[in-house]
């Protein structure tokens, strides 16, 4: 999984479980997408949580703190299944304030393309899940990282690989932002992106339920450490290194030591964790996105994140045996880019 059903708190209401974050060059600007409410989680109420908020965070000065936040809130689901939403933008010091009003830049309803202020485009609604995972490899990687061993696949062979998410759906939030929004004196315009889903508390505050930056962090480190999953989701990127750096370095060093692929597993692990933390997806505005072995620059809907992240963590080739061909419905080259809902969902 990427972040599908990644922690106990996220599983309590999958409408707030962010399965994936994508960032890439679109038709008119930078596209960011999050998916929630995976059909695998059998949500009792499909769609978006009316007491939640969904935020895209942008770090524009490389301090692991947000300078721009786009915040979505949704009304309750209508009898026809539609939901109204309001999108606000928050800048500077208030970008991290869950109570700040910001300014409304778009509003509309699900399953309809909306043009907002500043030339932004918005779409929210049900879509196909473009992600793929092979469950046998997934669980074996999780055990190896936790136990400091090689990845044990038993009698499994790549010819048996299946996509656990084939035919499943999600609810997507798609935001396309013109390049001029990221005005900066620094060229190229390199930003860091993450997303947060929060739930309003009975006391009137907000509780972070899910946080995502890079793909595959949770499958690597929290499959069998669910408290760590909840902790990561509740934290902030600027605190990641201090809180989780030592643990992640020990676990990466353990699996690398088991494979014997580095003369200094601790040094290798330090380099990997320096890439993984803070848990933020880097992207250069206006460029072609690619999340691959050569580097990380955003993430397209068809990038092979599992093979990349598993292989980097283990310092040895790890392949699922499947790729984008295993996705039931394919992404689109035009807005809103997400795959159609698979037949029968």
MARPAKOL-899287 format. One record per residue: residue in one letter; x negated, y, z negated of N, C-alpha, C in turn. Coordinates in steps of 0.1 Angstrom, whole numbers, plus 2048, in hexadecimal, padded with zeros to 3 digits. Example, Ala and Ser with C-alpha at 12.3 -4.5 7.8 and 13.67 -1.06 7.14 Angstrom:
<rs>
a77C7C77B27857D37B277C7DF7B2 s7807EA7B97777F57B977F8007B1 
</rs>
This chain:
<rs>
x7F87F48008008008007F780C800 x7FD8188047F58248037F98297F5 x80482F7F38098337E681782D7E3 x81B8237EB82881D7E982A8177DC x83481B7D48378157C782B8147BE x82381F7BD81581E7B881481E7A9 x81E8217A281D82279382A82078D x82B81C78083881A77984182677A x83C83277884583E77884A840786 x84283E79084684079E8518367A2 x85082A79D85A8207A086782279A x86882A79087482D78987F833792 x87A83C79B8838427A587A8457B1 x87C83C7BB87383D7C78768497CF x8808517CC88285E7D38768677D0 x86F8657C586486D7C28568667C4 x85785B7CA84B8537CC8458577DA x83A85E7DA8348627E782C8577EC x8308517F88298467FD81C84A805 x81D85580C812859814812868817 x80686E81980487B81D7FC87C82A x8018848347FA8858417F8894843 x7ED89784B7EA8A584F7E38A485C x7E88AB8667E38AA8737E78B687C x7E18B88877E58C38917F18BF898 x7FB8C88978088C689E8098CE8AB x8158D18AF8188D88BB8168E78B9 x8198EC8AD8188FB8AA80F8FE89E x8098F48978018F888C7FD8EB885 x7FA8ED8787F68E186F8038DB86A x8048CD86B80F8C686680B8BE85A x8138BF84F8118B784381F8AF841 x81D8A383E82989A83C82789282F x83189182783288681D83E87D81F x83C87181B84786781C84B86380D x85886280B85C85D7FD868853800 x86D84E7F487A8467F487983A7FE x86E8327FC86C82780587781D804 x87C81780F88680D80E883801807 x8767FE8068717F27FE8757F47F0 x8768007EB8798027DD8888027DA x8907FF7E489F7FF7E38A480A7DA x8A38167DF8A88227D88B78217D6 x8BC8237CA8CA8237C78D182E7CF x8CA8397D08CF8457D78C48487E1 x8C68477EE8BC84A7F88BA8597F9 x8AF85D7FF8AC86B8018A38717F7 x8A587E7F489C8867EB8A38897DE x89B88A7D48A188B7C68A589A7C4 x8B289C7C08B78AA7BF8B28B17B2 x8AB8A97A98A58AF79E8968AF79E x8918AD7AA8838AD7AD87E8B87B5 x8718B97B686B8C37C085F8BC7C6 x85D8BF7D38538B97DB84A8C47E0 x83D8C37DE8348CE7E18288CA7E9 x8258D27F38188D17FA80F8DB7F5 x8038D77F17F98E07EA7ED8E27F4 x7E98EE7F57DD8F17FE7D28F97F6 x7C78F37F57BB8F97EF7B39007FB x7B290D7FB7AC91480679E919803 x79A9187F678C91D7F27839127EB x7889067ED77F8FA7E877C8FA7D9 x7868FD7D17858FD7C378E8F27BD x7948EA7C579D8DF7C17A98E57B9 x7AD8F17BC7B98F77B77C18FD7C3 x7CE8FC7C27D69017CD7D79107CE x7D69157DA7D89247DD7E59267E4 x7EA91B7EB7F791C7F27FF9107EE x80C9117EA8159067E88219087F0 x8268FE7F78338FD7FD83B8F37F5 x8468F87F084F8F17E685D8EF7EB x8608E27ED86E8DE7F18768DA7E5 x8838DE7E588D8D97DB8998D67E4 x8A08CB7DF8AC8C67E78B88C67DE x8C48C97E58D18C77DE8D48B87DD x8DF8B67D68E48A87D58E88A37E3 x8E88967E58EC8907F18FB8927F4 x8FF8977FF90D89880391388B807 x92088B80892787E80B923879819 x91E88182291A87C82F90B87882F x9048798238F68758218ED881823 x8F188C8278E889882A8E589F81D x8DA8A681D8D68AE8128D18BC816 x8D48C680F8CF8D38128C28D580A x8B98DD8108AC8E08098A88EE80A x8A08F380189A90080188B8FE800 x88390580887590580886F913804 x8679137FA86191F7F685191E7F7 x84B92A7F983D92B7FA8389327EE x82D92D7E78279347DC8189367DF x8139417DB8059457DE7FE9497D2 x7F09477D37E794C7C87EA9467BB x7EA94E7B17EB94A7A37F89427A0 x8029457A780F93E7A48119317AC x80792E7B58089217BD8099157B4 x8039167A880390A79F80E90B794 x81691579582091778B82E91078F x83290678883E8FF78C84B90778A x84A91378285691B780856928789 x84B92A79084B9367998559357A4 x85B9407A78659417B28609407C0 x8549477C284F9477CF85994F7D9 x85894C7E58619527EF8679477F8 x8739487FB87A93E803875941812 x87093681886B93782687392E82F x87C92582A88491D83388F91782A x89B9148308A590C82A8AE906835 x8B38FB8318BC8F483B8C08E6836 x8C28DD83F8C78D083C8BF8C5842 x8C08B983C8B98AE8418BC8AA84F x8B38A38568B589E8638B78A986E x8B38B586A8B48C08738A78C8873 x8A18CC87F8968D48808998E287B x8918E88738938F586D8878FE870 x88A90A87687F91487888091E86D x87592086687492985A86C93585D x86993C852861948853853944857 x84B94E85C83D94C85F83B94286B x84693E87184593587C844926878 x84792386B84691586685290D86C x85090086D85A8F787185C8EC866 x8688E886386B8DF8598758D485D x8738C885987C8BD85B87B8B484F x8878AF84B8878A584089289B843 x89088F84089A884843894877843 x89C86D84689885F84788F85C853 x88585485287C85185D87684385B x87083E86586983186485C83385C x85782985684A82A84F83F827858 x83683085B82B82E86581F82685F x81F82385281481D84B81580E84C x80980884C8097F984C7FF7F4841 x8027E883C7FA7E28327FC7D3833 x7F17CB8307F17BD82F7F17B9820 x7FB7B381B7FC7B180C7F17A8807 x7ED79E80E7E27958087D579C806 x7D17A48117C57AC8107C67B7805 x7D27BD8057D47C87FB7D27C37ED x7D87B87E97D77B37DB7C97AE7D8 x7C37A87E27B57A37E07AB7AE7DE x7AD7B97E57A47C57E37A67CB7D5 x7B37CC7D17B57D17C37AF7C97B9 x7AF7BB7BA7A97B37B079A7B47B0 x7947B57BC7857B67BE7807C37B7 x7877CE7BA7837DB7B47847DB7A5 x78F7D57A07917D47917877CB78B x7847C079177C7B578B76D7B678E x7697BE79875B7BF79C7577B37A4 x75F7AE7AD75C7A17B475D7A47C3 x75A79A7CB75D79A7D976C7997DB x77179D7E777F79B7EA78278D7EE x78A7877E678D7787E879A7777EF x79A7727FB7A67718047AB762805 x7A47597FE7A974B7FF7A974680D x7B473F8117B573981E7BB743828 x7BD74F8247C375982D7B975D838 x7BF75E8447B77628507BE76E857 x7B677685E7BD7828647C877E86E x7C87728737D376F87C7E176E875 x7E076D8687EC76C8607F177A85B x7EA78485F7ED79285A7FB79685E x80279C85480F7A28578107B0851 x8187B885681A7C68518267C5847 x8237C783A82D7C68308387D1831 x8357DC83883E7E78398457E7847 x8437DE84F84A7DE85C8597DE85B x85F7E786286E7E78618737EF856 x86B7F584D86F7FD84287080C845 x87881383D87982183F875829833 x87483683587084082A87984C82D x87885682387D86382687186D826 x87087483186587C83486888B833 x85E89282E85E8A182F8538A5838 x8578AC84284D8B184D84D8C084C x8418C584B83E8D484B8348D7855 x8368E085F82C8E486882A8F3866 x81D8F786481A90486081090A86A x81391687080A91C8797FC91F873 x7F291E87B7E49208777E292D86F x7E99388747E794586E7EA94685F x7F293C85B7F693C84C7E993A844 x7E09328497D49308427C993A845 x7CC9468437C39518467B795083D x7AB95084379F94E83B793955842 x78A95A83B77E960841774955843 x77694983E76D93E84077193684C x76893485576B92C861761920861 x76691486477391186777C91185A x78991185C79291285179490484B x78C90084278D8F383B7958F482F x7A08EC82E7A88EC8227A98DE81C x7AD8DE8107B08D18097BF8D0806 x7C58C58087D38C38087D78B87FE x7E18BA7F67E78AF7EE7F58B27ED x7FD8A87E880B8AA7E680F8A47D9 x81A8AA7D381F8A67C682E8A57C6 x83489B7C084289A7BE84489B7AF x84D8A47AA84F8A679C85E8A5799 x8618A278D86F8A07888728AA77D x87D8B077D8818B97728848B1766 x87F8B675A8818AF74E88E8B5747 x8928AD73D89E8B173589B8BE72D x88E8C172A88B8CD7238898D972C x88B8D773988A8E274287C8E4749 x8738DA7468668DB74D8658D2759 x8598D075D8578C776984C8BD766 x84F8B076A8468A57688418A0776 x8348A077882E89B78483088C784 x83788778F83A87879083087279A x82C8797A48238737AE81A87E7B4 x80E87A7B68048847BC7FC87C7C6 x7FA8827D27F287B7DD7E98847E4 x7DD8807E77D48887EF7CE87E7FA x7C38777F67BE86D7FF7C78607FF x7C785980A7CF84C80A7C7842803 x7CE8387FD7C882B7F87C182C7EB x7C18387E47BB8397D77C282F7CD x7CF8307CD7D78277C47D58187C7 x7D68147D37D48067D67C68017D2 x7BC8097D37AF8057CF7AD8047C0 x7B380D7B87AF80E7AA7BA80C7A0 x7C780C7A57D280B79B7DB80079C x7D97F77A67E27EB7A87E47E479B x7D97E27937DA7DA7877D67E377B x7D77F077C7D57F97717E0804772 x7EC80076E7F88097717F7816769 x7F181575D7F08227567E782C75D x7DD8277647D483076C7DD836777 x7E682E77D7EF8337877F783E783 x7FD83D7778058487717FD85476E x7F18517697E885D7657E3864771 x7E085D77C7DB8647887E786D78E x7F386778E7FE86F79380187B78B x7FE87B77E8028867767F7891776 x7EB88E77B7E08977797DF8A1784 x7D48A97847D18B378E7C48B0794 x7C28B37A17B58B07A87A98B67A1 x7AA8C279B79F8C879479A8C0788 x7A28B778379E8AF77779A8A177B x79B89E78879989078B78B88A788 x78189278B77388D78977088B77A x77489477277189376377988775D x78588576278E87B75C78B86D761 x78986C76E78985F77477C85B77B x77286477C76686278375E85677F x75C85577175484A76C75B83C76F x76883B76D76F82F77076E82B77E x77083478777083079676182D79A x75783379474A830798746822793 x74B81E78774881078274F80678B x75B80978F7627FF79775D7FD7A5 x7598097AB7538087B97458017B8 x73D8047AE7307FE7AC7327EF7AA x73D7EA7A373F7DC7A07417D47AD x74A7D97B674D7D17C27417D27CC x73A7DD7CC72E7DE7D57237D57D0 x7217D47C37177CB7BD71B7BD7C0 x7277B97C072B7AC7C37287A87D2 x7297B27DB7257AF7E97167B07EB x70F7B77E37017B97E56FE7C27F1 x7067CB7F47047D38006FD7E07FD x6F97E27F16F17EE7ED6E67EB7E3 x6DA7F07E56D07EE7DB6D37F57CE x6DB8007CF6DF8077C36EE80A7C3 x6F58007BE7048017BE70980D7B7 x7038117AC70781D7A570682A7AD x6FB82B7B46F98377BD7038377C8 x70582B7CE70F82A7D971D82E7D3 x7218297C872E82C7C272F83B7BF x7248417BB72584F7B87288577C5 x7228537D072585A7DC7338587E1 x73984C7DF7468497E37508517DA x74E8517CD7578587C57568687C7 x74B86C7CB74987B7CE75287E7DA x7558747E375E8767EE76D8757EA x76F86B7E177D8687DC7828737D3 x77A8797CB77F8837C17788907C3 x78089B7C278E89B7BE7978957CA x7A28907C67AB8887CF7B38927D8 x7AC8977E27B18A17EB7AE89D7F9 x7B789F8027B589C8117B08A8818 x7A38A781D79E8B38247A38B4832 x7A48C08377A88C28457A38D084A x79E8D085679A8DD85C7A58E1866 x7AB8ED8637B68F286A7B38F3879 x7BC8EF8817BB8F08907B38E5896 x7AF8DB88F7A78D18957AF8C3896 x7AA8BA89E7B08AD89F7AD8A5892 x7B88A088C7B689987F7B188A882 x7AA8858787A58778797A187386B x7A68688677A286285A79B85585D x78E85685E78684A86377984885C x77183E86176483C85B75B84785D x75C84F86875385986B756866862 x76186785C764872853773874852 x77787D84978587F84578888D849 x79188E85279689C8567A589A858 x7AD89C84D7BB89A84E7BE88B84F x7CA8888547CE87A8567DA87A85F x7D887386A7E48728747ED86686F x7F886587680285B8727FD84D876 x7F384C87E7EE83F8837E083C87F x7DA8448767CC8418717CC834869 x7C282C86A7C18208637BA822855 x7C182884C7BC82C83F7B881F836 x7C08148367BC80982E7AE803831 x7AB80183E79E7FB84279380583E x79581284078B81C83D78881C82E x79281E82679081F81878B813811 x79180781578C7FA80F77E7F8812 x77A7FA81F76C7F782376280181C x76680E81B75D81781475B813806 x7668107FF76580C7F175C8007EE x75E7F67F77567E97F67487E97FC x7467F38047397F480C7377E7814 x7427E281A7427D782274F7D782B x74F7D283775B7D383F7677CB839 x7727D283877E7CD8347897D083E x78F7C68447997C884E7A67C184B x7B17C884D7BF7C284A7C37B8855 x7BD7B98617C17B086C7CD7B6873 x7D27C186F7DD7C88777DA7D7878 x7E17DD8807E07EC8827ED7F2886 x7EC7FD88D7F88058908027FE899 x7FD7F48A08067EC8A88117E489F x80E7E38928177DB88A8237E4884 x8227F188782D7FA8838397F888C x8457F78868517F488E8547FF898 x85580B89385881789C84C82089B x8488268A683C82E8A883F83C8A5 x8358448A083685289E8388598AC x83C8658AB83F86D8B78348788B9 x83187C8C58288878C882E8948C6 x83B8958C48428A28C28498A38B5 x84C8AF8B18528B18A485F8AA8A3 x8628A389785B8A388B850898889 x84D89189484188889484387B88E x84C87988484E86D87D855862885 x85385588285A84B88A86984B887 x87084689187F84488F88183A884 x88D83A87E89183087589282387C x88C81887788D80B87D89B80787E x89F8008898AC7FA88B8B07F187F x8BC7F387A8C07EB86F8BE7F1861 x8B77FC8608B58028538C180B850 
</rs>
